[in-house]
Amino acid sequence: MHVSNVNGVFYDSNAYLIDAKRKALVDAGIDGARVLNRIDNGLKLIVLTHCHYDHIAAVPEIVAATGARVAMHEDDVAFLKGERITAAAFGGQQPALHVDVVLHGGDVVDLGDVKLTVIHTPGHTPGSICLYDPASRVMFTGDTVFEGGSFGRTDIGGNPEHMINSLKALTKYDVSALYPGHGGPVTVGAREALRDSLANARHMFF
């Protein structure tokens, strides 16, 4: 699976282009023009790891240019109509966003030659998800897990207990690399990084 980060500047989120038979973007960030300048034609799907503004604001611009469909977990779709955990916390205006595919934990996002399993990981937001490719053992972690044993904040619509439970569930996966919503990828010691994130969260919250 070929993955490239086509965004990720300052506080803007990473946006990962998966160059599969059906090209997909994992998260979109804020700056649609930057993303569009770095992707070829043929984008079919945008999978959003959660509903925060810094991951979704660019979606309408990208959809208008590419016709891509949008997927998000059901528990975050409801929050798109309000600003409590999306735009307000980031000083932006809520984008007009339509979700075409409502995801649930255990669903498989079929990109033809790549099949991503949806892992529901509430904690950062109620509908946060990670995406796991069993073939390559790559996991896209959104704002649930970051490099350096870090993990997502829970004070913008999240829940510490849910975060602990989600991190515990992730440690059971055999992973070769983590692609988080911010910062760099973890390509060495990915399983250890998941365990470190869980240990650090337990220390902070309990």
BABA-939284 format. One record per residue (C-alpha): residue number from 1; x, y, z; residue in one letter. Coordinates in nm, 4 decimals. Layout:
N
+-----+----------+----------+----------+------+
!  nr !        x !        y !        z ! rest !
+-----+----------+----------+----------+------+
! NUM !        X !        Y !        Z !    a !
...
+-----+----------+----------+----------+------+
END
This chain:
206
+-----+----------+----------+----------+------+
!  nr !        x !        y !        z ! rest !
+-----+----------+----------+----------+------+
!   1 !   0.0000 !   0.0000 !   0.0000 !    m !
!   2 !   0.1431 !   0.3352 !  -0.1037 !    h !
!   3 !   0.0618 !   0.6183 !   0.1388 !    v !
!   4 !   0.1625 !   0.9846 !   0.1108 !    s !
!   5 !   0.0855 !   1.2786 !   0.3373 !    n !
!   6 !  -0.0535 !   1.5578 !   0.1202 !    v !
!   7 !  -0.1158 !   1.8047 !   0.4031 !    n !
!   8 !  -0.0129 !   1.8615 !   0.7638 !    g !
!   9 !   0.1193 !   2.2117 !   0.8289 !    v !
!  10 !   0.1260 !   2.3806 !   1.1711 !    f !
!  11 !  -0.2017 !   2.2897 !   1.3473 !    y !
!  12 !  -0.3629 !   2.1604 !   1.0269 !    d !
!  13 !  -0.4185 !   1.7859 !   1.0234 !    s !
!  14 !  -0.2380 !   1.5350 !   0.8112 !    n !
!  15 !  -0.4235 !   1.4094 !   0.5050 !    a !
!  16 !  -0.3090 !   1.0715 !   0.3777 !    y !
!  17 !  -0.3562 !   0.9782 !   0.0142 !    l !
!  18 !  -0.3865 !   0.6023 !  -0.0368 !    i !
!  19 !  -0.2905 !   0.5208 !  -0.3951 !    d !
!  20 !  -0.5129 !   0.2162 !  -0.4378 !    a !
!  21 !  -0.7402 !   0.1043 !  -0.7218 !    k !
!  22 !  -0.9961 !   0.3346 !  -0.5648 !    r !
!  23 !  -0.7927 !   0.6308 !  -0.4428 !    k !
!  24 !  -0.8870 !   0.7484 !  -0.0973 !    a !
!  25 !  -0.7956 !   1.0283 !   0.1386 !    l !
!  26 !  -0.7824 !   0.9742 !   0.5140 !    v !
!  27 !  -0.8798 !   1.3124 !   0.6614 !    d !
!  28 !  -0.8676 !   1.6351 !   0.4655 !    a !
!  29 !  -0.7338 !   1.9135 !   0.6849 !    g !
!  30 !  -0.8255 !   2.2786 !   0.6525 !    i !
!  31 !  -0.6515 !   2.3905 !   0.3312 !    d !
!  32 !  -0.8279 !   2.2289 !   0.0374 !    g !
!  33 !  -0.6084 !   2.4007 !  -0.2221 !    a !
!  34 !  -0.2931 !   2.2514 !  -0.0720 !    r !
!  35 !  -0.4402 !   1.9016 !  -0.0845 !    v !
!  36 !  -0.5736 !   1.9386 !  -0.4376 !    l !
!  37 !  -0.2358 !   2.0598 !  -0.5618 !    n !
!  38 !  -0.0775 !   1.7357 !  -0.4403 !    r !
!  39 !  -0.3241 !   1.4738 !  -0.5606 !    i !
!  40 !  -0.3904 !   1.3410 !  -0.9094 !    d !
!  41 !  -0.7302 !   1.2880 !  -1.0628 !    n !
!  42 !  -0.9387 !   0.9932 !  -0.9571 !    g !
!  43 !  -1.0010 !   1.0484 !  -0.5873 !    l !
!  44 !  -1.3007 !   0.8344 !  -0.4967 !    k !
!  45 !  -1.3405 !   0.8558 !  -0.1204 !    l !
!  46 !  -1.2553 !   1.0734 !   0.1799 !    i !
!  47 !  -1.2614 !   0.8851 !   0.5098 !    v !
!  48 !  -1.2738 !   1.1142 !   0.8125 !    l !
!  49 !  -1.1307 !   0.9845 !   1.1374 !    t !
!  50 !  -1.3463 !   1.2275 !   1.3371 !    h !
!  51 !  -1.5480 !   1.5473 !   1.3122 !    c !
!  52 !  -1.3076 !   1.8178 !   1.4317 !    h !
!  53 !  -1.2662 !   2.1240 !   1.2139 !    y !
!  54 !  -0.8941 !   2.0772 !   1.1516 !    d !
!  55 !  -0.9691 !   1.7423 !   0.9840 !    h !
!  56 !  -1.2844 !   1.8265 !   0.7869 !    i !
!  57 !  -1.2837 !   2.1942 !   0.6830 !    a !
!  58 !  -1.1289 !   2.1239 !   0.3412 !    a !
!  59 !  -1.3811 !   1.8543 !   0.2512 !    v !
!  60 !  -1.6352 !   2.0690 !   0.0591 !    p !
!  61 !  -1.3632 !   2.2178 !  -0.1630 !    e !
!  62 !  -1.2094 !   1.8781 !  -0.2338 !    i !
!  63 !  -1.5480 !   1.7191 !  -0.3039 !    v !
!  64 !  -1.6405 !   2.0013 !  -0.5418 !    a !
!  65 !  -1.3200 !   1.9454 !  -0.7390 !    a !
!  66 !  -1.3125 !   1.5646 !  -0.7398 !    t !
!  67 !  -1.6634 !   1.4341 !  -0.6769 !    g !
!  68 !  -1.5291 !   1.2105 !  -0.4009 !    a !
!  69 !  -1.7706 !   1.0566 !  -0.1530 !    r !
!  70 !  -1.7346 !   1.1203 !   0.2201 !    v !
!  71 !  -1.7368 !   0.8622 !   0.4990 !    a !
!  72 !  -1.7573 !   0.9169 !   0.8768 !    m !
!  73 !  -1.8582 !   0.7171 !   1.1831 !    h !
!  74 !  -2.2234 !   0.7460 !   1.2792 !    e !
!  75 !  -2.1500 !   0.8843 !   1.6266 !    d !
!  76 !  -1.9751 !   1.1918 !   1.4849 !    d !
!  77 !  -2.2199 !   1.2590 !   1.2019 !    v !
!  78 !  -2.4695 !   1.3978 !   1.4533 !    a !
!  79 !  -2.2213 !   1.6642 !   1.5681 !    f !
!  80 !  -2.1802 !   1.8156 !   1.2222 !    l !
!  81 !  -2.4986 !   2.0188 !   1.2767 !    k !
!  82 !  -2.3535 !   2.1919 !   1.5815 !    g !
!  83 !  -2.0297 !   2.3619 !   1.6740 !    e !
!  84 !  -1.9752 !   2.2319 !   2.0248 !    r !
!  85 !  -1.6890 !   1.9975 !   1.9353 !    i !
!  86 !  -1.6056 !   2.1029 !   1.5808 !    t !
!  87 !  -1.5523 !   2.4525 !   1.4472 !    a !
!  88 !  -1.5996 !   2.6583 !   1.7615 !    a !
!  89 !  -1.2973 !   2.5132 !   1.9382 !    a !
!  90 !  -1.0717 !   2.5943 !   1.6435 !    f !
!  91 !  -1.1917 !   2.9455 !   1.5619 !    g !
!  92 !  -1.3378 !   2.8454 !   1.2275 !    g !
!  93 !  -1.6794 !   2.8356 !   1.0671 !    q !
!  94 !  -1.8533 !   2.5012 !   1.0462 !    q !
!  95 !  -1.8215 !   2.3671 !   0.6876 !    p !
!  96 !  -2.1301 !   2.2537 !   0.4995 !    a !
!  97 !  -2.0490 !   1.8866 !   0.4859 !    l !
!  98 !  -2.2538 !   1.5942 !   0.3551 !    h !
!  99 !  -2.1655 !   1.2407 !   0.4649 !    v !
! 100 !  -2.2379 !   0.9817 !   0.1947 !    d !
! 101 !  -2.1223 !   0.6709 !   0.3819 !    v !
! 102 !  -2.2031 !   0.6264 !   0.7507 !    v !
! 103 !  -1.9450 !   0.3990 !   0.9112 !    l !
! 104 !  -1.9666 !   0.1590 !   1.2049 !    h !
! 105 !  -1.7036 !  -0.0337 !   1.3942 !    g !
! 106 !  -1.6121 !  -0.3510 !   1.2066 !    g !
! 107 !  -1.7017 !  -0.2145 !   0.8638 !    d !
! 108 !  -1.4533 !  -0.2669 !   0.5816 !    v !
! 109 !  -1.3640 !   0.0190 !   0.3480 !    v !
! 110 !  -1.2977 !  -0.1585 !   0.0186 !    d !
! 111 !  -1.0539 !   0.0270 !  -0.2076 !    l !
! 112 !  -1.0097 !  -0.2646 !  -0.4457 !    g !
! 113 !  -0.6588 !  -0.3813 !  -0.3671 !    d !
! 114 !  -0.6660 !  -0.2338 !  -0.0157 !    v !
! 115 !  -0.9253 !  -0.3190 !   0.2476 !    k !
! 116 !  -0.9339 !  -0.1052 !   0.5619 !    l !
! 117 !  -1.1091 !  -0.2271 !   0.8744 !    t !
! 118 !  -1.2903 !   0.0429 !   1.0708 !    v !
! 119 !  -1.2028 !   0.0394 !   1.4415 !    i !
! 120 !  -1.4321 !   0.2521 !   1.6560 !    h !
! 121 !  -1.2059 !   0.4328 !   1.9047 !    t !
! 122 !  -1.4124 !   0.6841 !   2.1050 !    p !
! 123 !  -1.2295 !   0.9078 !   2.3469 !    g !
! 124 !  -1.1142 !   1.2055 !   2.1420 !    h !
! 125 !  -1.4674 !   1.2334 !   2.0035 !    t !
! 126 !  -1.7603 !   0.9891 !   2.0324 !    p !
! 127 !  -1.7177 !   0.8728 !   1.6728 !    g !
! 128 !  -1.3404 !   0.8687 !   1.6394 !    s !
! 129 !  -1.2088 !   0.5813 !   1.4303 !    i !
! 130 !  -0.8824 !   0.4169 !   1.3351 !    c !
! 131 !  -0.8356 !   0.2323 !   1.0059 !    l !
! 132 !  -0.6359 !  -0.0908 !   0.9855 !    y !
! 133 !  -0.5028 !  -0.2724 !   0.6804 !    d !
! 134 !  -0.4374 !  -0.6366 !   0.7803 !    p !
! 135 !  -0.2258 !  -0.7022 !   0.4707 !    a !
! 136 !   0.0358 !  -0.4335 !   0.5381 !    s !
! 137 !  -0.0390 !  -0.4043 !   0.9132 !    r !
! 138 !  -0.0644 !  -0.0261 !   0.8703 !    v !
! 139 !  -0.2975 !   0.1698 !   1.0978 !    m !
! 140 !  -0.4292 !   0.5225 !   1.0501 !    f !
! 141 !  -0.4895 !   0.6506 !   1.4034 !    t !
! 142 !  -0.6430 !   0.9967 !   1.3560 !    g !
! 143 !  -0.6205 !   1.1869 !   1.6836 !    d !
! 144 !  -0.6343 !   0.8758 !   1.9004 !    t !
! 145 !  -0.2613 !   0.7928 !   1.8967 !    v !
! 146 !   0.0413 !   1.0065 !   1.8080 !    f !
! 147 !   0.4145 !   0.9443 !   1.7930 !    e !
! 148 !   0.6141 !   0.9465 !   2.1145 !    g !
! 149 !   0.3555 !   0.7603 !   2.3195 !    g !
! 150 !   0.1113 !   1.0496 !   2.3001 !    s !
! 151 !  -0.2657 !   1.0322 !   2.2592 !    f !
! 152 !  -0.5600 !   1.2573 !   2.1756 !    g !
! 153 !  -0.6998 !   1.5188 !   2.4090 !    r !
! 154 !  -1.0397 !   1.4461 !   2.5589 !    t !
! 155 !  -1.1587 !   1.7952 !   2.6515 !    d !
! 156 !  -1.3331 !   1.8817 !   2.3212 !    i !
! 157 !  -1.6222 !   1.6414 !   2.3227 !    g !
! 158 !  -1.4176 !   1.3436 !   2.4388 !    g !
! 159 !  -1.4107 !   1.1095 !   2.7361 !    n !
! 160 !  -1.1017 !   0.9890 !   2.9308 !    p !
! 161 !  -1.2489 !   0.6492 !   3.0193 !    e !
! 162 !  -1.3444 !   0.5860 !   2.6591 !    h !
! 163 !  -0.9935 !   0.6874 !   2.5498 !    m !
! 164 !  -0.8373 !   0.4342 !   2.7878 !    i !
! 165 !  -1.0630 !   0.1587 !   2.6585 !    n !
! 166 !  -0.9882 !   0.2474 !   2.2960 !    s !
! 167 !  -0.6129 !   0.2527 !   2.3511 !    l !
! 168 !  -0.6328 !  -0.0824 !   2.5279 !    k !
! 169 !  -0.8163 !  -0.2299 !   2.2294 !    a !
! 170 !  -0.5558 !  -0.0968 !   1.9862 !    l !
! 171 !  -0.2703 !  -0.2698 !   2.1688 !    t !
! 172 !  -0.4124 !  -0.6032 !   2.0541 !    k !
! 173 !  -0.3395 !  -0.5260 !   1.6877 !    y !
! 174 !  -0.0256 !  -0.6383 !   1.5082 !    d !
! 175 !   0.0948 !  -0.3146 !   1.3496 !    v !
! 176 !   0.3979 !  -0.2271 !   1.1397 !    s !
! 177 !   0.3340 !   0.1471 !   1.1110 !    a !
! 178 !   0.1069 !   0.4146 !   1.2549 !    l !
! 179 !  -0.0111 !   0.7183 !   1.0592 !    y !
! 180 !  -0.1502 !   0.9741 !   1.3057 !    p !
! 181 !  -0.3606 !   1.2819 !   1.2454 !    g !
! 182 !  -0.0757 !   1.5158 !   1.3448 !    h !
! 183 !   0.2998 !   1.4792 !   1.3550 !    g !
! 184 !   0.5087 !   1.2142 !   1.1874 !    g !
! 185 !   0.4417 !   0.8475 !   1.1212 !    p !
! 186 !   0.5668 !   0.5734 !   1.3508 !    v !
! 187 !   0.7477 !   0.3180 !   1.1364 !    t !
! 188 !   0.9734 !   0.1657 !   1.4024 !    v !
! 189 !   0.8343 !   0.0124 !   1.7203 !    g !
! 190 !   0.4708 !   0.0730 !   1.6298 !    a !
! 191 !   0.3338 !  -0.1891 !   1.8707 !    r !
! 192 !   0.5431 !  -0.0465 !   2.1508 !    e !
! 193 !   0.4128 !   0.3002 !   2.0662 !    a !
! 194 !   0.0552 !   0.1812 !   2.1176 !    l !
! 195 !   0.1447 !   0.0316 !   2.4534 !    r !
! 196 !   0.3259 !   0.3525 !   2.5532 !    d !
! 197 !   0.0214 !   0.5606 !   2.4647 !    s !
! 198 !  -0.1988 !   0.3406 !   2.6819 !    l !
! 199 !   0.0448 !   0.3563 !   2.9735 !    a !
! 200 !   0.0731 !   0.7347 !   2.9490 !    n !
! 201 !  -0.3028 !   0.7786 !   2.9321 !    a !
! 202 !  -0.3550 !   0.5592 !   3.2369 !    r !
! 203 !  -0.0944 !   0.7608 !   3.4247 !    h !
! 204 !  -0.2567 !   1.0911 !   3.3302 !    m !
! 205 !  -0.6211 !   1.0034 !   3.3883 !    f !
! 206 !  -0.6043 !   0.7534 !   3.6738 !    f !
+-----+----------+----------+----------+------+
END
